Amino acid sequence: MAMLTAVAPERSTFIAPVTLSGTQTIRKSVYALTDQEVQNYRLAVYRIAQISALGAQDNRGYQYVAGIHGQPGRYCKHHVPAFAIWHRPFMQGYEQRLQDFVPEVFVPYWDWTTRRAEQEGIPSIFTHATWDNPDTGKTEPNPLLSQPKTLIGGGATSRDPRPSSDLVPLRDLIHSALLAPDYDSFAADLENPHDQLHVWAGGDLSVIAFAAYDPLFWSHHCFVEYVLCQWQDAHTEATAPVIDPRDFAPFSITIDDVWNYRKLGYSYLPDNASDLQVTGLPVGPGAATANQLRSGVAVANFPLYAIDLAFNRAELRFDGLTPPEDSFAVRVFAGVDKASANTPTNQNPHYLGTRYFFGHGECGGAPGHCDPIPRDIYDLRPHHHYAPLQVRLDVTRRLRSLIQNKPADAPPNGDAPVTLVVIDRDGNEISESELHFEGLSVVVR
């Protein structure tokens, strides 16, 4: 094949040279922002929200990028290994849209493990009712308080946070995640406190379909990304996970493009008030069958008391789990046949931990949209959002405590019943949960 190209008379070359430059973005804690940085962030969010007000389908606008995550795009990855790494390009794409309109801006991260968060709850820059808009010279609604959901025909986003003291357990969950030996374990461990924060915040943030429309979502996920960066910094020999390129949709990338965050043009400035750091922790699989979750009664028996204490990590795994529509939590107890929402979790050696489930919300499509159908091996579409999953819960520290507190009347074979208690965000027990799974496993290594 041959091709001839003519250069226009006023041009000396067919393709004009383009000079490329790179600007490093340094993300700071929301608690460390100057007044000007707060103003810049609000202004950037306001400006891309204005783009959406003029055209909701404009891919530069707030509505478009928020719609990638839940409705109408439904591209987000949850309860699969791609969870942590998929949100990396999603977060950066949002930040780069902001920088198109306010070049010096960055997304501040909200570290919800700090004592300040446990005292104050949601940072004040997201709760102020108004701000002084330099573009209009008027006092207007704070763009970080709420945004509309016009792309999906909804009203303004809202929140309904639980008491800030409920954030206290998240610190230990993040510390444990940072000790995970490999990416797949880390992503599973990180997703649990991530889910708990969404459920804690309530309102639109507690539903996958709507969460990204709330401006608080981005600072929450900026912190989730910070934790991933810290884990990578502490595990420099960790290998990149095997992620199907389809799990990066709608981004045209592979794991090699985003694994090394230092090549993506951003870094994090630590918050001196944060307790987040990697610390040392001294550290045969068993399986049982369960058809669906039954709250308050034993669903399986495992020889937990017979496990040698010389293990590095222990996980409880829900296999073949159908992603739930509602958001709720599952408390796990071992060594007791019955439990309830009133069963203590503090100083209770039988309590193994809590797995939070961030629900999809009501179906946003036509009839049949949320019903998975079999696909053959040549089907290259992304996995259906209700396809069965494996969900993990790190129980390393608490399982060790259970074994060390083995009761005198424990069975000779070491069997211990595992009981699951389903609760809503207010701590009330849900007797009939929609959560279904094919198997429950305890894996130690």
C-alpha positions in Angstrom: 0.0 0.0 0.0 1.2 3.5 -0.8 0.0 6.8 0.6 0.7 10.3 -0.6 0.2 13.4 1.6 0.4 17.0 0.7 1.5 19.7 3.2 -0.6 22.9 3.2 1.3 26.0 1.8 1.5 27.7 5.2 2.9 24.6 7.0 6.5 23.4 7.0 5.6 20.0 8.4 2.5 17.9 8.2 2.4 17.3 12.0 3.3 20.3 14.2 5.7 19.4 17.0 4.1 19.3 20.5 6.1 20.1 23.6 5.1 17.9 26.6 5.7 18.7 30.2 4.8 16.9 33.4 3.7 18.5 36.7 3.9 16.6 39.9 0.8 16.7 42.1 1.2 16.5 45.8 -1.9 15.4 47.6 -2.4 16.7 51.1 -4.6 15.8 54.0 -8.0 17.6 54.2 -7.0 18.7 57.7 -3.7 20.3 56.4 -5.3 22.6 53.7 -4.7 26.3 53.6 -7.6 28.6 53.1 -6.5 29.1 49.5 -6.2 25.4 48.9 -9.8 24.9 50.2 -10.9 27.7 47.9 -9.1 26.2 44.9 -10.7 22.8 45.4 -14.2 24.2 45.8 -13.7 26.4 42.7 -12.5 23.4 40.6 -15.4 21.2 41.7 -17.8 24.1 41.0 -16.4 24.6 37.5 -16.6 21.0 36.4 -20.1 20.9 37.9 -21.0 23.9 35.7 -19.8 21.9 32.7 -22.4 19.2 33.6 -25.1 21.8 34.2 -24.7 22.9 30.6 -24.4 19.3 29.2 -24.7 16.3 31.5 -23.1 14.0 28.9 -20.0 16.2 28.5 -17.0 14.0 29.5 -15.3 17.0 31.1 -18.0 17.4 33.7 -18.7 16.2 37.2 -21.8 14.1 36.3 -20.0 12.2 33.6 -17.0 11.1 35.7 -19.3 10.3 38.7 -21.5 8.2 36.4 -18.5 6.0 35.5 -18.5 4.5 39.0 -22.1 3.5 39.6 -25.2 4.4 37.5 -25.3 4.6 34.6 -21.8 3.2 33.8 -21.6 0.5 36.5 -17.9 0.1 35.8 -16.7 0.1 39.4 -14.9 -3.0 40.8 -15.9 -4.2 44.2 -15.3 -7.5 46.1 -12.8 -8.6 43.4 -9.0 -8.2 43.3 -9.2 -5.3 40.9 -11.0 -3.2 43.6 -8.0 -1.2 44.9 -6.1 -0.8 41.6 -9.2 0.1 39.4 -9.9 3.1 41.6 -6.4 4.4 40.9 -7.0 5.6 37.3 -10.6 6.6 38.2 -9.3 8.9 41.0 -6.6 10.4 38.8 -9.0 11.0 35.9 -11.2 13.0 38.3 -8.3 15.0 39.6 -7.0 15.8 36.1 -10.4 17.1 35.1 -10.2 19.5 38.0 -6.8 20.6 37.0 -8.0 21.4 33.5 -9.9 24.3 35.2 -7.7 25.1 38.2 -4.2 23.9 37.3 -2.8 24.0 40.9 -5.6 22.0 42.5 -5.4 18.5 44.0 -7.8 16.1 45.6 -7.3 16.3 49.4 -7.4 12.9 51.2 -9.6 12.3 54.2 -7.9 10.0 56.7 -10.8 8.6 58.6 -8.5 6.6 60.9 -7.2 9.7 62.8 -8.5 10.7 66.2 -9.6 14.0 64.7 -12.0 12.1 62.4 -13.2 10.0 65.3 -14.0 13.2 67.2 -15.4 15.4 64.4 -16.7 13.0 61.7 -17.0 14.5 58.2 -14.5 17.3 57.7 -16.1 20.8 57.9 -15.1 21.8 54.3 -17.7 19.2 53.2 -20.4 20.3 55.6 -20.4 24.1 55.3 -23.7 25.3 53.7 -22.2 28.1 51.6 -19.0 29.6 50.2 -18.0 32.8 48.4 -17.8 32.0 44.8 -15.0 34.1 43.1 -16.5 33.4 39.6 -19.8 35.0 40.4 -18.9 37.3 43.3 -21.8 35.8 45.3 -22.4 33.6 48.3 -23.6 30.3 47.0 -24.2 26.7 48.1 -21.0 24.9 49.0 -20.1 22.6 46.0 -18.5 20.1 48.4 -21.7 19.7 50.4 -23.8 18.2 47.7 -24.1 17.7 44.0 -27.1 16.8 41.8 -27.6 13.4 40.2 -28.9 14.8 36.9 -27.3 12.2 34.8 -29.6 9.6 36.2 -32.5 11.8 36.9 -32.0 12.1 40.6 -32.0 14.9 43.1 -29.2 16.3 45.2 -26.9 13.9 47.1 -27.3 13.6 50.9 -25.6 12.0 53.9 -26.7 10.4 57.1 -23.5 9.7 59.1 -23.4 7.6 62.2 -21.7 8.9 65.4 -18.1 9.7 64.7 -17.1 7.3 67.5 -18.1 4.5 65.2 -15.0 5.2 63.1 -12.7 4.0 65.9 -12.4 0.3 64.8 -11.3 1.4 61.3 -7.7 2.2 62.4 -7.0 -1.4 63.4 -8.5 -2.7 60.1 -6.2 -0.4 58.1 -3.2 -1.4 60.1 -3.9 -5.0 59.5 -4.4 -4.4 55.8 -1.0 -2.8 55.6 0.5 -6.0 56.8 -1.0 -8.2 54.1 1.7 -10.2 52.3 0.4 -9.9 48.8 -1.8 -7.6 46.8 -4.8 -9.9 46.6 -4.9 -10.2 50.4 -4.3 -6.5 50.8 -7.1 -5.5 48.5 -9.6 -7.8 50.3 -8.5 -6.4 53.7 -8.6 -2.8 52.5 -12.1 -3.2 51.1 -13.7 -4.1 54.4 -12.9 -0.7 56.2 -13.6 1.0 52.9 -17.0 -0.5 52.8 -17.6 0.3 56.5 -16.9 4.0 55.8 -19.4 4.1 53.0 -22.0 2.4 55.2 -21.1 4.7 58.1 -21.6 7.9 56.0 -25.1 6.8 54.9 -27.3 8.5 52.3 -26.0 8.3 48.8 -22.5 7.3 49.9 -23.9 4.0 51.2 -25.1 2.9 47.7 -22.6 2.0 45.0 -24.9 3.3 42.3 -24.9 6.9 43.7 -21.8 7.1 45.9 -19.5 8.9 43.4 -21.9 11.8 43.0 -21.2 12.9 46.6 -18.2 15.2 46.7 -17.0 13.4 49.8 -16.5 10.2 47.8 -13.3 11.6 46.2 -11.5 12.5 49.4 -12.5 9.1 50.9 -11.1 7.3 47.8 -8.0 9.6 47.7 -7.2 8.1 51.2 -7.9 4.6 50.0 -5.4 5.2 47.2 -2.9 6.6 49.8 -3.2 3.3 51.8 -2.5 1.4 48.6 0.6 3.5 47.9 1.8 3.0 51.5 1.3 -0.8 51.2 3.4 -0.7 48.0 6.1 1.4 49.6 6.3 -1.1 52.5 6.3 -4.2 50.2 8.7 -3.2 47.4 9.2 -6.9 46.4 5.5 -7.4 45.9 4.6 -8.5 42.4 1.8 -7.0 40.4 -1.5 -9.0 40.5 -2.9 -10.7 37.5 -5.8 -8.5 36.5 -7.9 -9.2 33.4 -7.7 -6.1 31.2 -11.5 -6.2 31.0 -11.6 -5.4 34.7 -10.0 -2.0 34.0 -13.0 -0.9 31.7 -13.7 1.7 30.7 -10.0 2.6 30.9 -7.8 1.4 28.0 -5.0 0.3 30.3 -3.3 -2.8 31.8 -1.9 -3.5 35.2 1.5 -2.5 34.0 0.3 1.0 33.2 -0.8 1.8 36.8 1.1 -0.6 39.1 3.9 1.9 39.8 2.1 5.0 41.1 5.4 7.0 41.2 5.2 7.1 37.4 1.7 8.6 37.4 2.7 12.0 38.5 1.5 12.2 42.1 2.6 11.6 45.6 1.2 12.1 49.1 2.3 14.5 51.9 1.9 12.6 55.2 -0.4 14.1 57.8 1.4 14.5 61.1 -1.8 13.9 62.9 -2.2 10.5 61.4 -1.6 7.2 63.1 -1.3 5.4 59.8 2.0 3.4 59.6 3.2 -0.1 58.9 4.2 -2.0 62.1 5.4 -5.5 62.7 2.9 -8.2 63.8 4.1 -11.6 64.9 2.2 -14.0 63.2 -4.2 -26.2 56.7 -7.2 -24.7 55.3 -10.6 -25.9 56.4 -13.9 -25.6 54.5 -17.6 -26.1 55.1 -20.7 -25.8 53.0 -23.4 -23.2 53.6 -26.2 -22.3 51.2 -27.1 -18.9 52.5 -26.5 -16.6 55.4 -28.6 -17.3 58.5 -28.3 -14.6 61.1 -27.6 -15.6 64.7 -27.1 -19.3 64.4 -24.1 -21.5 63.6 -23.6 -22.1 59.9 -20.4 -24.2 59.9 -18.0 -26.0 62.2 -14.2 -25.7 61.8 -11.4 -27.3 63.9 -10.2 -23.9 64.9 -8.9 -24.8 68.3 -6.6 -27.4 66.7 -4.8 -24.9 64.6 -1.1 -24.4 65.4 -0.4 -20.8 66.5 2.6 -20.6 64.2 0.5 -19.2 61.2 1.2 -15.9 59.4 -2.3 -15.1 58.2 -5.8 -16.3 58.6 -8.8 -15.5 56.4 -12.5 -16.2 56.4 -13.8 -16.5 52.9 -17.3 -16.4 51.5 -17.2 -18.3 48.2 -19.7 -18.0 45.4 -21.2 -14.9 47.1 -24.0 -13.0 45.3 -23.4 -9.2 45.7 -26.1 -7.7 47.8 -28.6 -5.0 46.9 -28.6 -3.5 50.4 -25.7 -2.3 52.5 -25.2 -4.1 55.8 -22.6 -5.8 58.0 -21.9 -9.4 59.1 -20.3 -10.0 62.5 -18.5 -13.3 62.8 -18.3 -15.3 66.0 -16.5 -18.6 66.7 -17.0 -21.1 69.5 -20.6 -20.1 70.1 -23.7 -21.7 68.7 -25.8 -18.6 68.9 -25.2 -14.9 68.9 -27.1 -11.7 68.3 -26.6 -8.0 67.7 -26.3 -7.7 71.5 -23.4 -10.1 71.8 -20.3 -8.1 72.9 -17.5 -7.6 70.4 -15.1 -5.7 72.7 -12.9 -8.0 74.8 -14.7 -11.0 73.5 -12.3 -13.8 72.3 -15.1 -15.4 70.3 -15.5 -12.3 68.0 -13.5 -12.8 64.8 -14.4 -9.5 63.0 -17.0 -7.8 60.9 -17.3 -7.9 57.1 -19.1 -4.9 55.6 -21.1 -5.2 52.4 -21.5 -2.1 50.2 -24.8 -2.7 48.4 -25.5 -2.0 44.7 -28.9 -0.4 45.4 -32.0 -0.9 43.3 -31.6 -2.1 39.7 -31.2 0.9 37.4 -32.0 -0.9 34.1 -34.8 -2.5 32.3 -36.3 -5.8 33.5 -33.6 -8.5 33.5 -30.7 -6.0 33.7 -29.6 -7.4 37.1 -30.1 -11.1 36.2 -26.8 -12.7 35.3 -27.0 -15.1 32.3 -24.3 -17.8 31.5 -21.5 -16.7 29.2 -19.2 -18.8 27.1 -15.4 -18.7 27.3 -15.2 -16.4 24.3 -17.3 -13.6 25.8 -15.0 -10.6 26.4 -17.5 -8.4 28.1 -16.8 -7.3 31.7 -18.2 -9.6 34.3 -21.8 -9.0 35.3 -22.1 -6.9 38.4 -24.1 -9.6 40.2 -21.7 -12.4 39.2 -20.7 -14.6 42.2 -17.6 -13.5 44.1 -15.1 -14.5 46.7 -15.1 -12.1 49.6 -12.4 -12.3 52.3 -12.1 -11.2 55.9 -8.8 -11.0 57.7 -9.2 -12.8 61.1 -5.5 -13.3 61.9 -5.2 -11.5 65.2 -8.6 -12.5 66.5 -8.3 -16.1 65.6 -5.0 -16.2 67.4 -6.7 -14.8 70.5 -9.5 -17.4 70.2 -7.0 -20.3 70.1 -5.1 -18.8 73.1 -8.3 -18.6 75.0 -9.4 -22.2 74.2 -12.1 -23.3 76.7 -11.5 -26.3 78.9 -14.6 -28.0 77.5 -13.6 -27.6 73.9 -14.2 -30.8 71.8 -11.1 -33.1 71.5 -11.1 -32.5 67.7 -10.9 -28.7 68.3 -14.2 -28.0 66.5 -15.7 -24.6 66.9 -19.0 -23.4 65.5 -19.0 -20.3 63.4 -22.0 -18.0 63.8 -22.8 -15.0 61.6 -24.9 -12.1 62.8 -26.3 -9.6 60.2 -26.8 -6.0 61.3 -27.8 -2.8 59.7 -25.9 0.5 60.0 -27.7 1.3 63.3 -26.6 -2.0 64.8 -30.0 -3.7 64.6 -30.1 -7.3 63.6 -31.5 -8.3 60.2 -33.1 -11.7 60.7 -33.6 -12.4 57.0 -30.7 -11.2 54.9 -30.5 -11.2 51.1 -26.9 -12.4 51.2 -26.3 -15.8 49.7 -23.1 -17.7 49.3 -22.1 -21.2 48.2 -19.3 -22.0 50.7 -17.6 -20.7 53.8 -13.9 -21.3 54.3 -11.2 -20.6 56.9 -7.7 -20.4 55.3 -4.5 -20.2 57.3 -1.0 -20.0 56.0 
